[in-house]
Amino acid sequence: QVQLVESGGGLVQAGGSLTLSCAASGSIFRVETMAWYRQAPGKQRDLVAGITNGGSTNYADSVKGRFTVSRDNAKNTVYLQMNSLAPEDTAAYYCYADVRVSFWRRSDYWGQGTQVTVSS
């Protein structure tokens, strides 16, 4: 079994910064893509940023230039540095990981979510 544990959410004023962390643990052979999604009340869960095991990244247009995704493969941990936060960034942020539990078997895993609230 694999667990994803997120930390770093909270309340911040507009223009401020937060850093989210997500650590994967358990029966892990290799973690492939890791990503952050977010879901605001009444809306669908959308991709914010993703990063492959090799370090290739992609971002939602709405966060380009403000958010930076990174990872530490030795720690199976992904980070999301969020700068210039705006009220529209308010959402529950979820960590995602594509994990190989063996060379042949891989599954998707989600964290429990961490709330980010940006006040105007």
matplotlib code that plots the C-alpha trace (Angstrom):
import matplotlib.pyplot as plt

x = [0.0, 1.1, 0.2, 0.5, 0.7, 0.3, 1.3, 1.7, -1.8, -3.4, -4.7, -2.7, -3.4, -3.5, 0.0, 1.4, 3.2, 2.8, 4.6, 2.9, 4.7, 3.6, 5.5, 4.8, 5.6, 4.9, 5.6, 7.2, 9.4, 9.5, 7.4, 6.7, 4.7, 3.7, 1.2, -0.9, -4.6, -7.1, -10.8, -12.9, -16.4, -18.9, -16.1, -14.3, -10.8, -8.3, -4.5, -2.4, 1.1, 2.9, 6.4, 7.8, 10.5, 13.0, 12.0, 9.8, 7.1, 3.7, 1.4, -2.1, -2.1, -3.6, -0.6, 2.3, 4.9, 3.5, 3.7, 6.7, 6.6, 9.6, 10.5, 13.1, 13.2, 15.3, 12.5, 9.6, 8.4, 6.8, 6.6, 4.5, 5.8, 3.0, 3.7, 1.5, -1.5, -4.9, -8.4, -9.2, -6.4, -8.6, -9.3, -8.5, -5.2, -4.6, -1.4, -1.3, 1.3, 1.7, 3.5, 5.2, 4.8, 6.8, 8.5, 5.3, 2.5, 1.6, -1.3, -2.6, -2.7, -4.2, -3.5, -6.2, -6.1, -5.0, -6.9, -5.5, -7.5, -6.4, -8.1, -8.5]
y = [0.0, 3.5, 6.7, 10.3, 12.8, 16.5, 19.5, 23.3, 24.6, 27.5, 31.0, 33.7, 37.2, 38.0, 38.5, 36.1, 32.8, 29.2, 26.0, 22.7, 19.3, 15.8, 12.7, 9.3, 6.3, 2.6, -0.2, 1.8, 0.6, 3.9, 7.0, 8.2, 11.4, 13.5, 16.3, 18.8, 19.2, 21.6, 21.7, 24.7, 24.2, 23.3, 22.9, 20.0, 18.9, 20.4, 19.9, 22.7, 21.4, 18.1, 16.8, 13.6, 11.4, 13.0, 16.5, 17.6, 19.9, 21.2, 23.9, 25.1, 28.4, 30.2, 29.5, 29.8, 32.3, 32.2, 28.5, 26.2, 22.4, 20.4, 17.1, 15.2, 11.6, 10.4, 11.3, 10.6, 14.1, 16.7, 20.4, 23.3, 26.8, 29.2, 32.9, 36.0, 34.1, 35.4, 34.7, 32.6, 30.2, 29.3, 25.6, 22.2, 21.1, 17.4, 15.5, 12.8, 10.1, 7.5, 4.8, 1.6, -0.9, -3.3, -3.2, -4.4, -2.9, 0.7, 2.5, 6.0, 7.4, 10.6, 12.5, 13.6, 17.2, 20.4, 23.6, 26.8, 30.0, 33.3, 36.4, 39.6]
z = [0.0, -0.7, 1.2, 0.1, 3.0, 2.2, 4.3, 4.0, 3.3, 5.2, 5.1, 3.3, 2.1, -1.6, -3.0, -0.4, -0.8, 0.4, -0.2, -0.3, 0.2, -0.5, 0.6, -0.8, 1.4, 1.5, -0.9, -3.7, -6.5, -8.3, -8.4, -12.0, -12.5, -9.4, -9.7, -7.9, -8.6, -7.0, -6.5, -5.5, -4.1, -6.8, -9.4, -10.9, -9.9, -12.3, -12.8, -11.4, -12.1, -12.8, -12.9, -14.3, -12.6, -15.0, -14.1, -17.0, -15.8, -17.1, -15.6, -15.9, -17.8, -14.8, -12.6, -15.1, -13.8, -10.3, -9.2, -9.4, -9.0, -8.0, -6.5, -4.5, -5.9, -3.0, -0.7, -3.1, -2.3, -4.5, -3.7, -5.0, -4.4, -4.9, -5.2, -5.9, -4.6, -5.6, -4.1, -7.2, -6.1, -3.1, -3.2, -1.8, -3.2, -3.9, -4.5, -7.1, -7.8, -10.5, -8.5, -9.6, -6.8, -8.8, -12.2, -13.9, -11.7, -11.4, -9.8, -9.2, -5.7, -4.2, -1.0, 1.4, 0.3, 2.0, 2.0, 0.6, 1.3, -0.1, 1.4, -0.6]

ax = plt.figure().add_subplot(projection="3d")
ax.plot(x, y, z, "-o")
ax.set_aspect("equal")
plt.show()
